[in-house]
């Protein structure tokens, strides 16, 4: 068993050819800041050439949340403006299969992480959904586009533009989730999928991942920040994002009327 204690926001463990990367901020529903994202990116990149890793499992600590997305306090302080979201690309480009183990809420960026992994295995009580337009968080580019590859455009637009939440069972029916099990069976189910993958040719799995990657090429070009600047110049200075974050923190409906 190999463990690493250098990270502050995540746990990193390798055992029996399975690398488990855990977002370890349970008090904030495993929401992330720029530091968390940087640690996750580093951890995923470390698995690329590590011969002791055959499968990567991405999860969140505790039984309440996989990840609730960006920490709203961090976003309210301008964190989104200074952070480029590369983590999804690193998961797509990882030559090893990546499984999302979802023990609860997968919301916002957490939902994106759940569906960008190769496989998604969820506890029965897990909830999925996006929050961007509700909290003024302008997700763009690959994280948004790729959802249409999984769900189809109608379902993807519903998820992203209406900010509804969905049960694990509904996401299983839509195709975002591969398996749904009771919480007390989640680890066994994930382990079963890991063992099944580890019994297969790692080179063939690598070729398959690269092949699935080909159809993503048209949507992988633009940086998220570039799209925001092109479509809504000066967005982060307009106050619109700050209104969304403040409304969330104050537990009131946002008032976006002056930006219509």
KOLPA-413402 format. One record per residue (C-alpha): chain; residue in one letter; x, y, z. Coordinates in Angstrom, 3 decimals, decimal comma. Layout:
# residues N
+-------+------+----------+----------+----------+
| chain | resn |       xx |       yy |       zz |
+-------+------+----------+----------+----------+
|     A |    A |        X |        Y |        Z |
...
+-------+------+----------+----------+----------+
END
This chain:
# residues 260
+-------+------+----------+----------+----------+
| chain | resn |       xx |       yy |       zz |
+-------+------+----------+----------+----------+
|     A |    X |    0,000 |    0,000 |    0,000 |
|     A |    X |    1,368 |    3,413 |   -1,006 |
|     A |    X |    0,069 |    6,602 |    0,567 |
|     A |    X |    1,065 |   10,228 |    0,224 |
|     A |    X |    0,757 |   12,820 |    2,970 |
|     A |    X |    1,809 |   15,901 |    1,012 |
|     A |    X |   -1,710 |   16,942 |    0,051 |
|     A |    X |   -3,932 |   19,114 |    2,240 |
|     A |    X |   -7,356 |   18,782 |    0,583 |
|     A |    X |   -7,202 |   15,279 |   -0,850 |
|     A |    X |   -6,145 |   11,761 |    0,097 |
|     A |    X |   -4,007 |    9,676 |   -2,250 |
|     A |    X |   -3,669 |    5,929 |   -1,852 |
|     A |    X |   -2,469 |    3,062 |   -4,028 |
|     A |    X |   -3,293 |   -0,525 |   -3,060 |
|     A |    X |   -3,467 |   -3,651 |   -5,231 |
|     A |    X |   -3,097 |   -1,615 |   -8,453 |
|     A |    X |   -6,013 |    0,679 |   -7,576 |
|     A |    X |   -5,272 |    4,353 |   -6,943 |
|     A |    X |   -7,968 |    6,028 |   -4,847 |
|     A |    X |   -8,060 |    9,827 |   -4,916 |
|     A |    X |  -10,428 |   11,268 |   -2,308 |
|     A |    X |  -11,584 |   14,862 |   -1,987 |
|     A |    X |  -11,217 |   15,262 |    1,771 |
|     A |    X |  -13,311 |   18,312 |    2,673 |
|     A |    X |  -16,421 |   16,623 |    4,131 |
|     A |    X |  -17,399 |   19,626 |    6,285 |
|     A |    X |  -17,996 |   21,601 |    3,068 |
|     A |    X |  -19,556 |   18,646 |    1,202 |
|     A |    X |  -16,196 |   18,109 |   -0,531 |
|     A |    X |  -16,514 |   21,370 |   -2,429 |
|     A |    X |  -13,245 |   22,522 |   -3,929 |
|     A |    X |  -11,090 |   25,618 |   -4,062 |
|     A |    X |   -8,257 |   26,413 |   -6,437 |
|     A |    X |   -5,891 |   24,552 |   -4,109 |
|     A |    X |   -8,097 |   21,461 |   -4,176 |
|     A |    X |   -8,222 |   21,530 |   -7,977 |
|     A |    X |   -4,433 |   21,871 |   -8,201 |
|     A |    X |   -3,975 |   18,878 |   -5,886 |
|     A |    X |   -6,477 |   16,772 |   -7,833 |
|     A |    X |   -4,764 |   17,627 |  -11,110 |
|     A |    X |   -1,378 |   16,673 |   -9,675 |
|     A |    X |   -2,743 |   13,411 |   -8,292 |
|     A |    X |   -4,387 |   12,366 |  -11,563 |
|     A |    X |   -1,251 |   13,204 |  -13,558 |
|     A |    X |    0,834 |   11,078 |  -11,189 |
|     A |    X |   -1,111 |    7,986 |  -12,199 |
|     A |    X |   -0,336 |    8,285 |  -15,912 |
|     A |    X |    3,048 |    6,536 |  -15,895 |
|     A |    X |    2,829 |    4,744 |  -12,551 |
|     A |    X |    3,077 |    1,011 |  -13,225 |
|     A |    X |    1,630 |    0,266 |   -9,796 |
|     A |    X |   -1,682 |    1,804 |  -10,922 |
|     A |    X |   -4,096 |   -0,044 |  -13,193 |
|     A |    X |   -7,347 |    1,713 |  -12,275 |
|     A |    X |   -8,067 |    5,116 |  -10,723 |
|     A |    X |  -11,010 |    5,705 |   -8,375 |
|     A |    X |  -12,107 |    9,287 |   -7,730 |
|     A |    X |  -14,382 |    9,875 |   -4,742 |
|     A |    X |  -15,336 |   12,150 |   -1,859 |
|     A |    X |  -14,913 |   11,605 |    1,883 |
|     A |    X |  -17,907 |   10,577 |    3,972 |
|     A |    X |  -21,398 |    9,439 |    2,994 |
|     A |    X |  -22,994 |   12,809 |    2,172 |
|     A |    X |  -21,140 |   14,046 |   -0,878 |
|     A |    X |  -18,924 |   13,150 |   -3,815 |
|     A |    X |  -18,394 |   16,877 |   -4,391 |
|     A |    X |  -20,707 |   19,863 |   -4,219 |
|     A |    X |  -18,584 |   21,678 |   -6,805 |
|     A |    X |  -16,797 |   24,959 |   -6,290 |
|     A |    X |  -16,665 |   26,345 |   -2,755 |
|     A |    X |  -19,016 |   29,333 |   -2,980 |
|     A |    X |  -16,939 |   31,403 |   -0,550 |
|     A |    X |  -13,922 |   30,850 |   -2,783 |
|     A |    X |  -15,969 |   31,743 |   -5,873 |
|     A |    X |  -17,328 |   34,871 |   -4,187 |
|     A |    X |  -13,734 |   36,012 |   -3,619 |
|     A |    X |  -12,987 |   35,757 |   -7,340 |
|     A |    X |  -11,574 |   32,237 |   -7,415 |
|     A |    X |  -13,235 |   31,338 |  -10,704 |
|     A |    X |  -11,550 |   34,186 |  -12,520 |
|     A |    X |   -8,066 |   32,926 |  -11,667 |
|     A |    X |   -8,605 |   29,189 |  -12,133 |
|     A |    X |   -8,464 |   27,225 |  -15,385 |
|     A |    X |  -10,385 |   23,935 |  -15,195 |
|     A |    X |   -8,025 |   21,282 |  -16,619 |
|     A |    X |   -8,998 |   18,412 |  -14,325 |
|     A |    X |  -11,665 |   17,016 |  -16,644 |
|     A |    X |   -9,195 |   16,943 |  -19,524 |
|     A |    X |   -6,624 |   15,168 |  -17,376 |
|     A |    X |   -9,193 |   12,489 |  -16,506 |
|     A |    X |  -10,130 |   12,064 |  -20,178 |
|     A |    X |   -6,458 |   11,840 |  -21,159 |
|     A |    X |   -5,521 |    9,466 |  -18,328 |
|     A |    X |   -4,404 |    6,184 |  -19,956 |
|     A |    X |   -5,962 |    4,214 |  -17,094 |
|     A |    X |   -9,707 |    3,653 |  -16,568 |
|     A |    X |  -11,130 |    6,169 |  -14,078 |
|     A |    X |  -14,156 |    5,297 |  -11,921 |
|     A |    X |  -16,206 |    7,897 |  -10,073 |
|     A |    X |  -17,379 |    6,492 |   -6,731 |
|     A |    X |  -20,321 |    8,730 |   -5,785 |
|     A |    X |  -21,414 |    8,473 |   -2,119 |
|     A |    X |  -23,810 |   11,440 |   -2,115 |
|     A |    X |  -24,172 |   14,852 |   -3,738 |
|     A |    X |  -22,507 |   15,324 |   -7,142 |
|     A |    X |  -23,394 |   18,928 |   -7,849 |
|     A |    X |  -21,905 |   21,582 |  -10,143 |
|     A |    X |  -18,265 |   20,797 |  -10,803 |
|     A |    X |  -18,769 |   17,622 |   -8,793 |
|     A |    X |  -21,401 |   16,476 |  -11,266 |
|     A |    X |  -19,030 |   17,208 |  -14,133 |
|     A |    X |  -16,318 |   15,130 |  -12,462 |
|     A |    X |  -18,801 |   12,282 |  -12,036 |
|     A |    X |  -19,752 |   12,149 |  -15,703 |
|     A |    X |  -16,319 |   12,857 |  -17,190 |
|     A |    X |  -14,934 |    9,673 |  -15,604 |
|     A |    X |  -15,068 |    6,498 |  -17,667 |
|     A |    X |  -17,496 |    4,856 |  -15,256 |
|     A |    X |  -19,774 |    6,263 |  -12,550 |
|     A |    X |  -20,999 |    4,122 |   -9,668 |
|     A |    X |  -23,396 |    5,773 |   -7,238 |
|     A |    X |  -25,021 |    5,125 |   -3,901 |
|     A |    X |  -28,827 |    5,063 |   -3,985 |
|     A |    X |  -29,123 |    8,365 |   -2,104 |
|     A |    X |  -26,744 |   10,254 |   -4,442 |
|     A |    X |  -28,012 |   13,420 |   -6,126 |
|     A |    X |  -26,768 |   14,924 |   -9,385 |
|     A |    X |  -27,164 |   18,345 |  -10,974 |
|     A |    X |  -25,685 |   21,646 |  -12,084 |
|     A |    X |  -25,874 |   25,037 |  -10,384 |
|     A |    X |  -24,052 |   27,454 |  -12,703 |
|     A |    X |  -26,884 |   29,828 |  -13,781 |
|     A |    X |  -28,326 |   29,794 |  -10,252 |
|     A |    X |  -25,118 |   30,947 |   -8,543 |
|     A |    X |  -23,621 |   32,979 |  -11,387 |
|     A |    X |  -20,875 |   30,464 |  -12,149 |
|     A |    X |  -20,195 |   30,595 |  -15,927 |
|     A |    X |  -19,169 |   27,041 |  -16,763 |
|     A |    X |  -18,228 |   26,729 |  -20,424 |
|     A |    X |  -16,357 |   24,737 |  -23,015 |
|     A |    X |  -15,539 |   21,062 |  -22,668 |
|     A |    X |  -17,234 |   20,473 |  -19,270 |
|     A |    X |  -20,550 |   21,623 |  -20,747 |
|     A |    X |  -20,185 |   20,235 |  -24,273 |
|     A |    X |  -19,187 |   16,742 |  -23,175 |
|     A |    X |  -22,434 |   16,285 |  -21,240 |
|     A |    X |  -24,302 |   16,274 |  -24,551 |
|     A |    X |  -22,135 |   13,350 |  -25,704 |
|     A |    X |  -23,392 |   11,387 |  -22,710 |
|     A |    X |  -26,984 |   12,569 |  -22,310 |
|     A |    X |  -27,929 |   13,966 |  -25,709 |
|     A |    X |  -28,489 |   17,674 |  -26,245 |
|     A |    X |  -32,029 |   17,932 |  -24,875 |
|     A |    X |  -31,209 |   16,267 |  -21,554 |
|     A |    X |  -27,852 |   18,046 |  -21,270 |
|     A |    X |  -29,463 |   21,459 |  -21,799 |
|     A |    X |  -32,141 |   20,610 |  -19,247 |
|     A |    X |  -29,512 |   19,653 |  -16,692 |
|     A |    X |  -27,265 |   22,661 |  -17,255 |
|     A |    X |  -29,774 |   25,421 |  -17,966 |
|     A |    X |  -32,543 |   24,607 |  -15,470 |
|     A |    X |  -30,261 |   23,605 |  -12,539 |
|     A |    X |  -32,553 |   20,800 |  -11,409 |
|     A |    X |  -31,343 |   17,946 |   -9,222 |
|     A |    X |  -31,782 |   14,293 |  -10,136 |
|     A |    X |  -31,722 |   10,987 |   -8,276 |
|     A |    X |  -29,113 |    8,330 |   -8,903 |
|     A |    X |  -31,796 |    6,081 |  -10,392 |
|     A |    X |  -32,844 |    8,766 |  -12,864 |
|     A |    X |  -29,238 |    9,323 |  -13,881 |
|     A |    X |  -28,910 |    5,572 |  -14,395 |
|     A |    X |  -31,872 |    5,731 |  -16,768 |
|     A |    X |  -30,409 |    8,762 |  -18,578 |
|     A |    X |  -27,015 |    7,094 |  -19,037 |
|     A |    X |  -24,896 |    9,290 |  -16,775 |
|     A |    X |  -24,463 |    6,508 |  -14,182 |
|     A |    X |  -23,382 |    2,893 |  -14,767 |
|     A |    X |  -24,591 |    1,300 |  -11,532 |
|     A |    X |  -26,613 |    2,241 |   -8,440 |
|     A |    X |  -26,307 |    0,317 |   -5,177 |
|     A |    X |  -27,118 |    0,824 |   -1,478 |
|     A |    X |  -24,433 |    2,811 |    0,344 |
|     A |    X |  -23,266 |   -0,225 |    2,308 |
|     A |    X |  -22,549 |   -2,008 |   -0,986 |
|     A |    X |  -20,789 |    0,871 |   -2,744 |
|     A |    X |  -17,220 |   -0,157 |   -1,925 |
|     A |    X |  -17,845 |   -3,776 |   -2,921 |
|     A |    X |  -19,402 |   -2,673 |   -6,212 |
|     A |    X |  -16,493 |   -0,364 |   -7,020 |
|     A |    X |  -14,014 |   -3,107 |   -6,102 |
|     A |    X |  -15,831 |   -5,540 |   -8,422 |
|     A |    X |  -15,528 |   -3,122 |  -11,358 |
|     A |    X |  -11,860 |   -2,503 |  -10,539 |
|     A |    X |  -11,055 |   -6,210 |  -10,467 |
|     A |    X |  -12,885 |   -6,778 |  -13,731 |
|     A |    X |  -10,865 |   -4,008 |  -15,399 |
|     A |    X |   -7,569 |   -5,182 |  -13,882 |
|     A |    X |   -8,105 |   -8,625 |  -15,420 |
|     A |    X |   -8,098 |   -7,105 |  -18,935 |
|     A |    X |   -5,304 |   -6,033 |  -21,276 |
|     A |    X |   -4,076 |   -2,620 |  -20,065 |
|     A |    X |   -2,810 |   -1,759 |  -23,541 |
|     A |    X |   -6,183 |   -2,488 |  -25,111 |
|     A |    X |   -7,913 |   -0,348 |  -22,485 |
|     A |    X |   -5,462 |    2,465 |  -23,232 |
|     A |    X |   -6,217 |    2,210 |  -26,965 |
|     A |    X |   -9,958 |    2,245 |  -26,290 |
|     A |    X |   -9,696 |    5,383 |  -24,142 |
|     A |    X |   -7,699 |    7,101 |  -26,868 |
|     A |    X |  -10,304 |    6,047 |  -29,429 |
|     A |    X |  -13,192 |    7,444 |  -27,382 |
|     A |    X |  -11,137 |   10,627 |  -27,060 |
|     A |    X |  -11,127 |   11,219 |  -30,831 |
|     A |    X |  -14,741 |   12,388 |  -31,075 |
|     A |    X |  -14,063 |   14,940 |  -28,294 |
|     A |    X |  -11,395 |   16,801 |  -30,274 |
|     A |    X |  -13,722 |   19,528 |  -31,644 |
|     A |    X |  -14,776 |   20,552 |  -28,125 |
|     A |    X |  -11,404 |   20,403 |  -26,400 |
|     A |    X |   -9,836 |   23,524 |  -27,896 |
|     A |    X |  -11,034 |   26,707 |  -26,229 |
|     A |    X |  -10,105 |   27,609 |  -22,685 |
|     A |    X |  -13,102 |   28,220 |  -20,447 |
|     A |    X |  -11,931 |   31,736 |  -19,637 |
|     A |    X |  -11,592 |   32,564 |  -23,340 |
|     A |    X |  -15,200 |   31,552 |  -24,029 |
|     A |    X |  -16,516 |   33,642 |  -21,130 |
|     A |    X |  -14,486 |   36,664 |  -22,268 |
|     A |    X |  -15,748 |   36,282 |  -25,832 |
|     A |    X |  -19,440 |   35,784 |  -25,035 |
|     A |    X |  -19,797 |   38,113 |  -22,015 |
|     A |    X |  -16,779 |   40,451 |  -21,874 |
|     A |    X |  -16,053 |   41,746 |  -18,391 |
|     A |    X |  -18,356 |   39,216 |  -16,763 |
|     A |    X |  -16,350 |   38,822 |  -13,562 |
|     A |    X |  -16,283 |   42,591 |  -13,045 |
|     A |    X |  -19,999 |   43,083 |  -13,750 |
|     A |    X |  -21,280 |   41,997 |  -10,345 |
|     A |    X |  -23,470 |   39,241 |  -11,793 |
|     A |    X |  -21,337 |   36,399 |  -10,468 |
|     A |    X |  -21,047 |   38,118 |   -7,100 |
|     A |    X |  -24,857 |   38,406 |   -6,879 |
|     A |    X |  -25,237 |   34,678 |   -7,500 |
|     A |    X |  -22,676 |   33,765 |   -4,866 |
|     A |    X |  -24,062 |   36,244 |   -2,321 |
|     A |    X |  -27,616 |   34,986 |   -2,821 |
|     A |    X |  -26,484 |   31,421 |   -2,209 |
|     A |    X |  -24,601 |   32,349 |    0,957 |
|     A |    X |  -27,524 |   34,460 |    2,191 |
|     A |    X |  -30,005 |   31,669 |    1,348 |
|     A |    X |  -32,198 |   33,867 |   -0,837 |
|     A |    X |  -33,223 |   33,784 |   -4,516 |
|     A |    X |  -30,741 |   35,622 |   -6,743 |
|     A |    X |  -31,856 |   38,777 |   -8,532 |
|     A |    X |  -30,311 |   38,817 |  -11,989 |
|     A |    X |  -32,862 |   41,258 |  -13,450 |
|     A |    X |  -30,421 |   44,123 |  -14,065 |
|     A |    X |  -28,246 |   41,948 |  -16,329 |
|     A |    X |  -31,047 |   40,861 |  -18,682 |
+-------+------+----------+----------+----------+
END
